[in-house]
């Protein structure tokens, strides 16, 4: 990577590099603090790029730096406290940044490590729309490699800090590290609280020397004039890089330039990985993913969203209304008003769209879901939020949030449809998946929220013909100026235009909007209601089956030697691992989710009952689930799309049993492999040698014949059906003759039972031989009784 312009090798840099190898971590940090305090900016600027890289790791991910994403206070308390003190917003590292900022040093940052859309735009010589990159692109000299950005120290530091979340891969042992306990996550929270304060103003930079005046850390050529900040700045959009111009900032913007930079860097590095054009291409099933966020990445973005809501909602009531906008408003208040719509909305929407469409269908999607729900509920982070009522009812969403809902309409409607399509493909019997459906339904069912969304849809779908003076307007990203807006007449027209601008800026001018409360989405909701009902019945069936198997489990099974049920009606599910409490939670989540969906979309109980019957979710007389939904074709049953969904998610399955030779079944985990093979050879030899005698004995009509048939004939063979569910009436045609099976002696359970019997007998002074004779005698008595019962049952059947 390119370092800043060094005229000669730095002795200080060489010394610090040597110390990083030879000295312990705590000593190195103490030395760095002393160096930052004692050395002038002229010396410090040479070590700055190396120091930043040594902390956050290299951009190519080879060097891991201080590994902030795995550093935890409870695991490494000493290192953790040193790092947090050194990198604190008011700590030594920031002192170094401000010290260099005062001298207007620039540092090269390679464009090749920027997010995909930004890198592609700059490489095509088109200036990105974010002001963060304006006046910073540096063309390579003759023979030079690659484009660079010339960043001031604060920008350079924040670029590395933000990108380390993406470029640094977690170590193998860090898979179980809790993100919210890590140094990186806590530093993000501290930086947000410091530079985007919810109370007071941004703290001034620290003094570079004891007793000295505070240097002005503002960049000499800021990215954009703050006067145009409240609304979208468009003068540089789609402008060729060669046309970059210097911009003279309003002096008032110096107050918050660090806040503006921090937010832009976080949004660009964490969210700007998808452009509108790239998002539209990604709708193709053959498209290759360009960037895949991790769960940790999503959790950090959620922290940013929550803090931005608190930051924006800290505006005083008199400053929220548009009439309060005046020249007397401070830059910080303007920034609070514009932060989310100006910087976050579009990039977050594309980020969420990608996650909804490409995230695996497992419980890890909960992180994405909670990030989305946090953005949808800014009222949760308002300082004057109403306490929840004592009766547990959700509080009503105030009308003051109607503008936010309308100007973020797609965040509510389009992503809700995306969630429905995911929910219809997930196993709702799983408690974690049921919880996600419950969370979404609960949020959208908050009183007055659905009405606000419907109002926003009405404003968007309002026909253009009724407003002649707006027919000539081109709806795009709200990139107009105050003077352009000043001539607009009625408030309702203004609101309708904002909603349309929002939709077209995020989805494109030719987008096809699907109303959330229209017939198409209502059909999806009805399907989800059906599957919720199915999942509840499946969870109950699994619970009943588990209860029956537990009650009938023999005593020795508690020692871990129970036989596995190879013909279980239900596949493995996390309900099996979590027990009855998990079934209860699943049922509660699904019940409440169904109630909220009925409340939102005004579904009646009669509709649900009719849909349940149409799906055929009623149980048959045996209490077992029916076959998956299918139709009969020429070659047998053909699964419908609903039937495939039922099988994939374990809601239904074909009743398939093992139909082969029981002697040739795969060796089970509860059997001794070598002993089973030896016993099979022995029994095969006996069956081959005495086949005629065994057949003659089994053909006798007296008690001896019945006794032999009970032991030598495979039970229930005549009544066993073929595998195909179509041939329910046909039975297995290939009958097997009488034979001896000794495979049961190869089971751990059988051997343990015998050892236990011999041990108990030894307690009563009974030797091994008498004990064996007693066991044989006892078995013969048991077998005789079973033979009589079996023959008596056959007579009753006749």
N, C-alpha and C positions, 0 to 999 in steps of 0.2 A: 504494500500500500504506500501511497505517496505521502511523505512527510512535508511539513511546511518548508519554506525556502530557508535552508541552512547554508550559511556562508562557510562555516568551518566546523569540524567535529567538536561536539560539546563534551568537555571533561566531566561536567555534572551528570550528563546523561550516561556516560560510560560508568561512572562511579555507582549510580543508582542501579544500573543493570547488573553490575557485579554483586551489589548488596542483595538484590532480589534472589540470588542463587545461594548466597552464603549466610544471610542473616535470617533469624526467625521472623514470622509475620508481624508480631507486635512491635519488634524493634524497627522493622522497615517502616511501619506506619508512623512511629514516633519521629524517625528521621525525615519522613516526607513532610510532616507538620512543621518541623524546624526549617526545612528547606523553603517551604512556601512562605513562611514568615520572614526569613532572612534575605533571600535572594531577590534581585530586581526582576521585573517582567522580561527584560532582554534575555536573561539566562533561563527563566522559567518557560518561555515559549518553545524552547528546543526540547524540553522534556515532556511537554503537555500531550502530544499525540501518543508517545510511548506509554505514558501513565494511564491515559484513558483506555488504551488497548489492553494494558496489563490488568485493569480493573474489570472491564466488561467483556474481554475476550476479543479475538480477531473477528472481522466481518465474515471470513470464510468458515468460521466455526472450528478451526484447528486449535487455537489457543482458547482455553476456557476461562482465563482470568481468575477472578475471586469466586466464581461459581455462586453468584448471589441467589440463583433460583433454587439452590439446594441447601443454603446456609440457614440454620434454624437456631434460635436462642436456647431451646431446651436441649439440643444436641451438642452444640459448640458455643457455650455462653460467652467465653472470653473473646473469641474471634468475632462473634456476632456483635457484641457491644462495641468493639473497636471499629468494625466496618460501618455500623450505623452512625457512630459519632463522626467518622471521617467523611461520609457521604451525605450527612444531614444537610438540608437546605441552608442551614446556618453554619455548616462545618467547614473544615479546612479546604476541602476540594472546591467548594463554591467560592471561597475566598480567592483561590487560585484563578478560577474562571473570571471573576470580576476584576482581578488584578490585570489579567491579560486583555479583558474587554476594554479597559480604560485606555489601552495603547492601540486599539483597533487592529490587532493581529488577525490574520486570516489563515485558515487551515483547509487543505484540500481533502475533499471527501469524494470517493469514486462513485460515479453515477451508476455503475454496474451493480451496486448493492442496494439500490433503491427498489421499492415495490414495482412489480411488473408494468402496470400502466404508465407510471411516471417515467420509468427507464425507457420504455418504448417511445413515449412522446418526445423526450429530450433527444433520443437518438435519431428521431425523424426530424429534428430541428424545429419542433413545435413546443412552445412554452406551456407547461402544465397550468391548469386553472388556479392552483393554489398560490397565493402570494408568497408562500414560504420559499419558492424557488426563483422568484424574480430577482434579476440583477446578480445572480450567483453562478450561473453556468459559465464555466471556463473552457474554451476550446483548447485542445492539446497543441503544443508547439509542433513545428515541422519534425516529423519522425516520432512524435510522442504517441503514447498509447492511451486511448480512452478519454472520455469526458470527465470533468471534475466539477464539484460545486465548491465555491470559495465561501466557507462558513466562518462566522465569528465564533469565539470560544464557547459561548453559551449554546449556540446552535450545534456546534460540533459535539459537545458533551452530551446534549440531549439526543442527538441522532444515534450515538453509540448506545446510550442507555436504553432507548426505546427499541432499537433493533436487536439488542442482546436477547430480548424475549423470543425472537424468531430464529436468529442465526445460531444461538447456542443450544445444542441438543442436550437433553438431560442425561446424566450418567446412568448406567444400568441400575445402580443401587438407589436411585432417586425416584423409582416408580411409585413408592408408597409415601412420598413426602407430601405433606399437606400444604397446598399452595398458599393459603392465607397466613401460614406461620413463617413463610420464607422471607428472607431479607429483601428480595426484589419486590415482592408484593407490598410489603410495609413501606419501602422507600417510595413506591408509586403513590401510595396513600399520603405520605408526608409531603411529597412534591405538589400533589394536587391541593392539599390543605393550605400549603404555603403560598402557592402562586395563583390559586383560584379560591380566595377566601370567601366564606359565607358571611363573615362578619368583619367590618372594618375594611381597610384597603390593603393592597399588597405591601409587604414590608420592604423597606429600601435595602439595597445591597449593603453588605458589611464593609467597614473601612478596611483598606488594604494595609494600613500600618497603624500601630498604637498611637492614638491621639491625632492622627492625620485626618484630613477630610475624606468623605466618601467619594470615590471616583464615580463618574457618570458611566454606567454600564450600557447605556443605550447605543445601538449601532449607529454609525455615522450615516449610513444610507439604508434606512429601514425599508421593509418590503413593500409597504403600501401606505397611502395617506389614510389616517384614521377617520377623516371626515366622511369618507365613503363607506365606513365600516358597518354602520347599522344596517345597510342594505347590501345587495350583492355587487361586487366590484367586477366590471366586465371589460375594462379598457384593454386588458392584456390577454383576454381569452383568445385562444387560437392564433396568437401572434407569433411570428417567426422569432427564434431566439436572437437572431442578429439585430432585431429591433428593440432589444432591452434598453430601457431608459432609466436614468436615476430619478428617484422619487423623493421629494422633500416632504418630510413628515410634519404633521402638526405637532408642535412641542408638547401638547397635552398627551400625545400618545406615548411619550417616553415613560409615563407613569406605569403603564401596563404592558410594555413591549415584551417583557419576559413571560407574562401570562399568556399573551397571544401566541408567542413562539412555542411555548410548552404545549399548548393545546393543539396547535397545528402539527407539531412533530408527532405527538401521540396518535392523532387521527390518521396522519399520512402513513406512518410506519405500521400501525396496527390494523387499520381498516381499508386503506386504499390499495387493495390487491386485486380489485375487480372494477373494470369500467363498465359503462352501460353497454358498449359494443361487445365487450368480452362476455358480459352476463347473458346477452341475447344469443351469442354463439354457444354458450354452455348449455342452452336448452336442448341442444341436439344430444341424443343418447350416445353418439360416437365421439363427443368432444372430450378432449383430454384435460384433466384438472391441472390448473397452473399453480395453485397454492392451496394447501390444506391446513387450516388452523388446528391447534391442539386444544385440549380441554383447559390447560393452564392459560393459554392465550385468551380464550373466551372468558375465563374468570377475571382476568386483569381488565379486559374491555368492560365487563359488567361493573367493576369498581369505578372505572372512568365514567360510565353512564350515570351511576348513582350519585357520584360527586357533582357531575354537571347539572343534574336536576336540582340538587341542593344549592349549587352556586347560582343557577338561573332563578330559582324560587326565592332567593334572598333579597330580591328587589322589593323595595317598599311598595305598598299598594298604590300610592299616588304616582309611582314611577312605571307601573306596569302598563297603564293605558297609553294608547298612541298619542293622545293629546299632551301627555307629559313630556314627549320628546321635544327638547329645546336645546338651545346652545348652552344653557346652564347645566345640562346633565353632564356628569363626569364621564370620562372615558371608560372607567370601570363599569358604571351602570349600563352604558351602551354595549359594552362587551358581554355583560350578563344577558342582555336582551337578545343579542345576535349569536351567541356561542353555538347553540344547538342547531338552529335552522341554517346558519351560514356555513358551519364547518362539519357538522356531524351527520345530519339527516341523510343525505344522499349516499354517502359512503357506508354508513351503518346499514342502510336498507339493502344495498347490494351484497354486503357482507352476510347479512342474515338470510337473504335469498339463497346464497350459495350454500350456507350451512343447512338450511331446511331441505335443499335438494340433494346434497351429497353426504351429509353426516350419516354414519352407520346407524342402522335401526336397532340400537341398544340403549341401555340406561344412561350412557354417557351424554346423550342428547339433553339430559336435564340441565347441564351447564348453559347450553345455547338457549333453552327454553326460559330459564330464569333471567338471562340477559335480556331477552326480548320482553318478558313481562315487566322487568324493571323499567325499560324505556317507555312502555305503555302506561305506566302509572306515576307520572310526575307528582301527583298529589300526595303520594306516600312520603315524599322528601320535602314537603312544604313546611315551613316553620309553624304555620297556623293550622296544621291538619287536625281534623276532628277526631276525638277519641272514639273507639268502637263502642257501640251501645252495649249495655249490660246484658241484654237478652241474646247476645251473640250475632245479631243481625249485622250484615255488612253496611257500612256507612254509605250514604248517597254521594255520588260524584257531583260536585258543585258545578253550576253552569259556567263558572269562571274558567273551567278547563275546556269548554267547547271549542275555542279557537285552536288549542293544541291538538285536540282530536281531529278537527277538520283539516288542519294543515299537515297532519300526519296520517291521513286517511288510509293510505296503502299499508302502513305499518300495522294497522288494525285488521283491515279486510283481506288484502292479498296474502299476508302471512298467516292469517287464520285459516284460509283455504289451504295453504301449504301445510299447515299443521294437521288439518283434517286428512289430507292425503297420506301423511305419515301415520297417523293414528289408525287408519284403516288397514295398514300393512304391518302393524305390530301386534305382539301377543298381549292382549289386555288382561289375561289371567295373571300375568306377572305383576306383583305389587308395585314395582318401580314404574312400569308403564302405566298402570292404572292411576298412580299418583300424578303423572304428568297430565293425563287427560283431566283429572280432577282440578289441577292447578289452573289450567287454561280456562275450563268452564267456570270456575269460581271467579276468576278475574273479569271475564267478559260478562258475567251475570251481575256485576255490581249495579245497584240501582242507578238509573239514568244514563249509564254508559251506552247501552244498546240504542237508546233514543238519540244520543249525540252522534253515534256512528250513522244511524239512518238519516239524520239531518244532513250530515256531511255527504252521504251518497246522493241525496236529493239535490244538493247544491251542485255536485259534479254532473249529474245527469240532467240538470236543467237545460232545456233546449236553447240553442243559441238564437233561434228566430225571435224569441220574445224580447231580446235585448238588441235592437238594431245597431246601436252605437258601438257594440263590441264585436260585430261580425268581422271586422277587418283586423282584429288583434291576433297576434301569433303567440300561442301558448308555449312557453318554454320555461327554463329555469328562471326564477324571479330575479332577473339581472337588470332591473330598471333603477332609475335614480329617483330621488325625492320629488324633483320637479315633474317628472313623468307621472307620478302618482297623484300629484296635487290636483289635477284636473278631473279626477274621477268622482262622479256624483254619488249615488246612493250607497248606503252601507251594505245592503244585501248583495248588490252587484259586486262590490269590492270583495266580500267574503266568497262569493261564488267563483270569482276570478282566481283568488288565492288557492282554492281547492283544486281547480282545473290546472293551474300552474304547477302545483305540487305533483299531481298525478302525471302530467306530461313530462315534467322534468325528470322523474324517476323511471318512467316506463317508456318514454319516447312518444312522439307526436301521433303515431299510428297504433297506439296500444288498444287492446280490446279489454275493457273493464268488465269483470264479473261481479255484480252486486252481492254483498255478503248476505243480504236478506232476500235474494232472488230465488227463483225455483231451482236453479242448478245447485247452489250451495245448500239449499234446504234438503235436496235429495241426498247429498253427502251426509248431512247431519242425521237424516233418518237411517241411513246405512250404519252410521256410527252408533246410533241408539240401538239398532238391532244387534250389533256386535257386542255392545256393552251387556245387553240382556243375555246373549249367548255366553259371554265370558263369566258372568255371575253364575250361571247354571253349571258351567264347566268347573269353576272353582269349588262349587258345592259338591259336585260329583267326585272331584279329587279328594275333597275333605272326607266325604263319606267312605270312599274306597280306602283312604289311609286309616280311618278309624276302624274299619272292618279288619284290615290286615293286621293292625296293632292288637286288636282284641283276640284274633285267632293265632297270633304268633306263639310258637312253642317256647318253653322256658329256655332251651339252649340257644335260641336265636338272640337272646340278650347278650350272649357271649360273642356274637359276631359270626355265627355259623349258620344263619338262616339261608334257605334256598331263595334264589332270585326268581321273581316272577317274570318269566320270559314272554308271557302273553298278556302283560298289563294293558289295560284299556287306554292309558294315557301316557304320553311321552314324558321325558324328564322335564322338570320345570322348577324354578326357584321356590315354588310352593313346597316342594318335597323337602327342601333344605331348611325352610323356616317354620314349618309346622302350622298348627291351627291358628296361631296369632296372625300369621301372614294371610291366611284365608279370610280372617275377620277383617283385616285392614283392606284387602282387595275389595271385599264386598262393600265396605263403607265408602271407599273412594269411588267405586263405580256407581253406587246408589246416589251419592251426592252429585256426581258428574252428570248422571242422567236427569236428576232433578233440575240442575242449573241449565242444561241444554233445553229441556222442556220449557223452562221459564223464559229463556232468551228467544226461542223460536216459536213459542206458543204452541207446543205440541200437547195434544190431549191424551188422556189415558186410553181412550178408545183407539186412537191412532197407534199407540204403542202396542196394544193388545193385538190389533189386526196385523201389524208388521211381524210380531212375534210368531203368530200362527202361520203367516205366509212363509216365514223362514223354516218352519218345521222344527222349532226348538223344543217342542214338547217332548217329554220322555215317553218311551214305550212302557208296556206293562212290566217289563223286567227291571225298569229303572236305569237301563243303559242308554247311551247316546245312539241316535240313529246314524245311518251311513252318511258320509259327506254328500253334499248336493251334487247329483250327477244325472245323466240321461243314459238310456239304453241304446247302444248302437249295434251295428252288425257284428262287431267283434267283442261285445261286452259293454261294460259301463264306461262312460266318458265323463270325466270331471268337468264341471262348469267352472267359470272363474271364481264363483263363491265357494265351490267345493275345494278348489286349490287353496284358497285363503284359509278355509277351515282346517285343512291338513297341515299347512305350513305353520299355523299358530296353535296347533294342538287342540283346536276346538272340537274336532271330530276325527275319527280314523276308522279304517276298515278293520273288522274283527278277524285278524289273521293269527292263526296258531301254527305251531311247528307241526308239519305233516310228515316229516321224514322218519327214518329209523331212529328210535330213541337211543339205541346203542351207539349210533354214529354221531350224536350231537357233539358240538365242540366242547372241549374240556373246560369246565367252569372254574371260576376263581376259588370256589370252596372245595375243589377236588385236588387230589395229588396226581399230577400228570402221569408219572411213571407207573404208579400203582393202578391207575385206570387202564392204561395200555396193557399191563400184565394180566389184569383180571379179564379184559376183553379177549385176549388170546386164549386164556384158560376156559372161559365160558364158550367160546367158539369151538374149541376142541371137544368139549363135552357135548355140545349140541350136535356136532357132526357125528360123533361116535354113537350117541344114543337117540338119534332123531326118531327112529322107528318106535322104540319103546315108549318115548314120551308121547308120541301121537296116539299110540294104543291106550295108554293110561288116560289121556284126556278125552278119549271117545267113550269111555265107560259111563254108564248112567247112574252109578251108585255114588256114595259119599267120597270114595277114593278118587273117582273121576272128577267130581266137583272140586276136591281139594287140589288136585293137580292143575285143573284149569285155572283156579284162583292164582296159582303161583307161576304157571308156565305160559299162560295166554295174556297178551297185552290188553289191559282193560280199556273198554270204550272204543276199541279199534273199529268195530262194525258201525258205530254211530258217527265216526269222524267224517266231516265234510271236506270237499275239495277246497283249494285256496280261493277260487273265483267266487265272488259274492253272487254272480249270476246263477251259478249252479248250486243253489242252496238245497235242492232236493236230491242231488246226486251224492253218493257216498263213495269213499275210497274203494276201488274195485280190487286192489291188490292185497290179498289177505296173507298174513304171515302165520306160519305154523307155530306150534308150541316150542318154547326155548327157555333156557335158563339164563338169567341176567345176574351177574355178580357186581355190577358197577356201583351199587350202593355202598359196598365195602370200601370204595376208594374215596369216600367223602370224609372230610375232617369231622363233620358232625357225628357221623356214625362211629368213627374211631374214638372220638372224645366220649361219646355215650358209653361205649364198651369199657374204656379205661375208668370212667366214673363208676360204672357198675362194679368192676373188679375192686376198686378202691373202697367202696362202701361195704362190699362183701368181706374185705380184709379186716374191716373194723369189727365185724362179728365173728372173726376167726374162721372164715370160710375160705378154703384154698382156691387156687385158680381153676383146677379141674372140676370140683363140685360146683363152683360158680358158673362155669361154662355149661355144665349139664342143666343147671337150674334155668339158665337163660334160654337154652334150646327148648326145654320143657315148657317154659312160659310162653315162648313164641308159638309152639305148636298148639297150645290151648287158645291163644289169641287168633291164630290162623283158622282153627276149626270153627270158632265162633263167627268169624268173618265169612267163612265159606257158607255156613248155614244162613246167615243174614243175606248174603248175595243170592243164593238160590231161592230163598223165600221172596226176595224182591222181584226176581224174574218171573216167578209164578203169579205174583200180583199183576205184573205188566201184561201177562197173557190173558 
